Amino acid sequence: MLYNKIDVHAHYLSPGYKKFLKDQFNDMGDGVKTPEYSIDTTLGIMDQAKIDYSILSISSPHINTGEASSTFDLATEVNEYATTQHNKYPDKIGFFALIPLPYVDESLSTIKQIATDGQAAGVTLPTNSRGVYLGDPQLDPIMQALDDQHAIVALHPNAPGIIDSHVNQDVPQPILEFFFDTTRTVVNMLTHGIFTRYPNIKFIIPHAGAVLPLVANRIPFARGLNPKLTPEQLDIQSVMSSQYFDVAGMVLSQQLPALLELIDPDKLLYASDTPYTPTPAVIGLANKLETTDLLSPSLKTKMFRQNAQRLFKL
């Protein structure tokens, strides 16, 4: 490995979250086998990939149990686990706290607790929680609370709220549907004014923007088909240039160059997506990013470390 790195998209599995995945998904959340995990998993991958600091978060599926109280309790458990790891390895491990969406009172209570504790690097939000998507007006009080905190918010795709079981039933959800759900969610947030009404939130959009780099030029044309939409509701270019993007997954050779045509290169962040991405793949993908001629050495230095240092004040 040639570059020291800060990883903004790596995952952990707390004991409570493991139990949730086993009880509700038979260890196949979103069609993906639950990986073996302890904090040593993260530390071992960090050593191999030359990652100096990892900001951990809970992956999909979101912790919504279908009931407010137990979802709140699970959010508390996963956040306490992450806090423990951060305190044990303060120079290596940070974390994004989790909020019990879509339950407003419980989420506001959790945000208040996160702010009081002052340990989390930010929060992570799923694209949807049992079909309630970011941008839904019922979540506005939560967005306002995050805006008041000037929060850094890492988005993470979830399986869509509605899935047709007869289409692509053998293709795991992360391969296609995660990209579509991220794209769907960001556009929903845009049309509902999330980025303009809550300007103090810094969003990190995962997987090199998913499909957004390919459809960004189409979005403004929606007004021709629906004149009720305002130009501001379709100003995806402003979102692309102002928000942050991570490079989790296979972003070369097509996706990342398309993204870089639209974004501020000072807002590009390294991401491993461990442990759901197996360690050999993490090493291989990092090596491609390190050695590609499509990125300049100065951009690589920014992406791998400097941009995250500035964003998180590390």
C-alpha positions in Angstrom: 0.0 0.0 0.0 1.3 3.4 -1.0 -0.9 5.8 0.8 -2.0 6.3 4.4 -5.8 6.4 4.6 -8.7 7.5 6.6 -11.7 5.3 6.0 -15.2 6.9 6.3 -17.3 3.9 5.3 -16.5 0.8 7.4 -18.9 -1.2 9.4 -19.2 -2.9 12.8 -21.6 -5.3 14.2 -22.5 -5.0 17.9 -23.9 -8.0 19.9 -27.4 -6.5 19.8 -27.3 -5.9 16.1 -26.0 -9.4 15.4 -29.0 -10.7 17.4 -31.4 -8.5 15.4 -30.0 -9.8 12.1 -30.4 -13.4 13.3 -33.9 -13.0 14.8 -35.4 -10.9 12.0 -33.4 -11.9 8.9 -32.0 -15.3 9.7 -28.5 -13.8 9.3 -29.3 -12.8 5.7 -30.1 -9.1 6.0 -30.8 -7.7 2.5 -29.9 -11.1 1.1 -26.3 -10.9 2.5 -24.8 -13.4 4.9 -23.9 -11.7 8.2 -20.1 -11.6 8.4 -18.1 -12.7 11.4 -17.1 -9.6 13.3 -15.2 -8.3 16.3 -13.2 -5.1 16.7 -10.1 -7.1 15.8 -11.6 -7.6 12.4 -11.5 -3.9 11.8 -8.0 -3.5 13.3 -6.6 -6.3 11.1 -8.0 -4.8 7.9 -6.7 -1.4 8.8 -3.2 -2.8 9.2 -3.3 -4.6 5.9 -4.8 -1.6 3.9 -2.7 1.1 5.6 -5.7 2.7 7.2 -4.8 4.9 10.1 -8.3 5.8 11.2 -11.7 4.2 10.6 -15.0 5.8 11.2 -17.4 2.9 11.8 -21.1 2.7 11.2 -23.9 0.1 11.1 -24.7 -1.2 7.6 -28.0 -2.2 6.2 -30.6 -3.4 7.0 -31.6 -0.5 9.2 -32.3 -1.3 12.9 -36.1 -0.5 12.6 -37.7 -3.5 14.4 -41.2 -2.3 13.4 -41.8 -0.8 16.8 -40.5 2.5 18.4 -39.3 1.4 21.8 -37.3 -1.6 20.7 -35.8 0.3 17.8 -34.7 3.0 20.3 -33.2 0.4 22.6 -31.3 -1.2 19.7 -30.0 2.3 18.6 -28.8 2.8 22.1 -27.0 -0.5 22.2 -25.2 -0.1 18.9 -24.1 3.4 19.8 -22.9 2.4 23.2 -20.8 -0.4 21.6 -19.3 2.0 19.1 -18.5 4.5 21.9 -16.7 1.7 23.8 -14.5 0.9 20.8 -13.8 4.6 20.2 -12.7 5.0 23.8 -10.6 1.9 23.7 -8.9 2.9 20.5 -9.2 6.7 20.3 -6.4 7.1 17.8 -7.7 4.5 15.4 -11.5 4.2 15.7 -14.3 6.8 15.3 -17.9 6.2 14.6 -21.2 7.5 13.1 -24.0 7.2 15.7 -27.3 5.6 14.6 -30.7 7.2 14.9 -33.9 5.1 15.4 -35.7 6.3 12.2 -38.5 6.9 11.5 -39.7 7.4 15.1 -39.5 11.1 15.7 -39.5 11.4 19.4 -37.1 8.6 19.9 -34.8 10.0 17.2 -34.8 13.5 18.8 -34.0 11.9 22.1 -31.1 10.0 20.6 -29.8 13.1 18.8 -29.8 15.0 22.1 -27.9 12.1 23.8 -25.3 12.0 20.9 -24.7 15.7 21.3 -24.4 15.4 25.1 -21.9 12.6 24.8 -19.8 14.4 22.2 -18.1 11.2 21.0 -19.5 10.5 17.6 -18.0 11.9 14.4 -21.5 12.3 13.0 -24.6 10.2 12.4 -25.6 7.6 9.8 -29.0 7.5 8.2 -30.5 4.8 6.0 -31.9 5.8 2.6 -35.2 4.4 3.9 -36.5 2.8 7.0 -39.2 0.3 6.2 -40.3 2.5 3.3 -40.1 5.9 5.0 -37.6 7.7 2.8 -35.3 10.6 3.7 -37.1 13.7 2.5 -40.4 12.6 3.9 -42.0 15.6 5.7 -42.6 13.5 8.8 -38.8 13.4 9.3 -38.4 17.2 9.1 -38.1 17.6 12.9 -35.2 15.1 12.8 -33.5 17.0 10.0 -34.0 20.3 11.9 -32.3 18.8 15.0 -29.4 17.6 12.9 -29.1 21.0 11.2 -29.1 22.6 14.6 -26.1 20.4 15.5 -24.3 21.1 12.2 -24.1 17.4 11.9 -22.1 15.3 9.4 -24.5 12.7 8.1 -23.4 9.6 6.2 -26.1 8.1 4.1 -26.2 4.3 3.7 -28.4 2.4 1.2 -31.1 0.1 2.3 -33.2 -2.4 0.3 -36.1 -0.5 -1.3 -39.3 0.0 0.6 -41.1 -2.1 -2.0 -39.4 -5.0 -3.8 -41.0 -7.0 -6.6 -40.0 -10.5 -5.8 -40.3 -11.6 -9.4 -37.6 -9.3 -10.7 -33.9 -10.1 -10.2 -34.7 -12.4 -7.3 -31.3 -14.1 -7.5 -29.3 -10.9 -7.6 -28.3 -9.7 -4.0 -29.8 -6.3 -3.1 -26.5 -4.5 -2.8 -25.6 -5.1 -6.4 -28.3 -3.1 -8.0 -31.0 -2.0 -5.6 -28.6 -0.2 -3.2 -27.4 2.0 -6.1 -31.0 2.7 -7.1 -32.1 3.4 -3.6 -29.3 5.9 -2.9 -30.1 7.7 -6.2 -33.9 7.7 -5.5 -33.3 9.0 -2.0 -31.0 11.9 -2.9 -33.4 13.0 -5.6 -36.3 12.8 -3.1 -34.3 14.9 -0.6 -33.6 17.4 -3.4 -37.2 17.8 -4.4 -38.3 18.2 -0.8 -35.7 20.9 -0.2 -33.6 19.0 2.4 -30.3 20.4 1.1 -31.5 24.0 1.0 -33.7 24.0 4.2 -31.0 22.4 6.3 -27.8 23.9 5.0 -25.8 23.2 8.1 -25.8 19.4 7.5 -22.9 18.0 5.6 -24.0 14.8 3.8 -21.7 12.0 2.7 -23.3 10.2 -0.3 -21.9 6.6 -0.6 -20.6 4.5 -3.5 -19.3 7.4 -5.6 -22.8 8.8 -5.8 -24.4 5.5 -7.0 -26.2 6.3 -10.3 -26.3 10.1 -9.8 -23.3 10.8 -12.0 -25.1 9.1 -14.9 -28.5 10.7 -14.4 -27.6 14.2 -13.1 -28.1 15.8 -16.5 -31.5 14.3 -16.9 -33.0 15.5 -13.6 -33.5 19.2 -14.5 -35.6 18.1 -17.5 -38.2 16.7 -15.2 -39.7 20.2 -15.1 -40.7 19.8 -18.8 -42.9 16.9 -17.8 -44.1 18.4 -14.5 -44.1 22.2 -14.6 -45.1 22.3 -10.9 -41.5 21.5 -10.1 -39.3 24.5 -9.5 -35.7 24.9 -10.8 -34.5 24.7 -7.2 -36.2 21.4 -6.7 -34.2 20.0 -9.6 -30.9 21.7 -9.0 -28.9 18.5 -8.6 -25.7 20.2 -9.8 -25.7 22.3 -6.5 -26.0 19.1 -4.5 -23.2 17.4 -6.4 -20.9 20.3 -6.0 -21.6 21.0 -2.3 -21.9 17.5 -0.7 -19.3 14.8 0.1 -18.9 11.5 -1.7 -17.2 8.3 -0.7 -15.6 5.7 -3.0 -16.8 2.5 -1.4 -17.0 -0.4 -3.9 -15.9 -0.8 -7.5 -15.7 2.8 -8.7 -13.1 2.4 -11.4 -12.8 2.7 -14.3 -16.2 4.2 -15.2 -18.0 5.6 -12.2 -15.4 7.7 -10.5 -14.3 9.7 -13.6 -18.0 10.5 -14.2 -18.4 11.7 -10.6 -15.3 13.9 -10.7 -16.8 15.8 -13.6 -19.6 17.0 -11.2 -18.1 17.3 -7.7 -15.6 19.3 -5.7 -12.5 17.1 -5.5 -11.9 18.4 -2.0 -15.1 16.5 -1.0 -14.0 13.0 -2.2 -13.4 10.5 0.7 -11.8 7.0 0.9 -14.0 4.1 1.9 -13.4 0.4 2.3 -16.9 -0.9 3.1 -15.4 -3.6 5.4 -16.2 -6.3 6.5 -19.0 -6.8 4.0 -16.4 -6.3 1.3 -13.9 -9.1 2.0 -10.4 -8.2 2.9 -8.8 -9.4 -0.4 -11.2 -7.2 -2.3 -10.6 -4.2 0.0 -6.8 -4.6 -0.7 -7.4 -5.0 -4.5 -9.8 -2.0 -4.7 -7.5 0.2 -2.7 -4.6 -0.8 -4.9 -6.5 0.1 -8.1 -7.2 3.6 -6.6 -3.6 4.0 -5.6 -2.2 3.1 -9.0 -4.7 4.4 -11.5 -3.6 7.0 -14.0 -7.1 8.5 -13.9 -6.3 10.3 -10.7 -3.4 12.6 -10.0 -1.1 12.1 -7.1 -2.4 15.2 -5.4 -6.0 14.1 -5.8 -5.1 10.7 -4.4 -3.6 12.3 -1.3 -6.7 14.4 -0.8 -9.0 11.4 -1.3 -7.2 9.0 0.9 -6.5 11.3 3.8 -6.5 15.1 3.6 -10.2 15.7 2.8 -11.3 13.5 5.8 -8.8 15.2 8.1 -10.3 18.6 7.2 -13.9 17.4 7.4 -13.6 15.6 10.8 -10.8 17.9 12.2 -8.6 14.9 12.8 
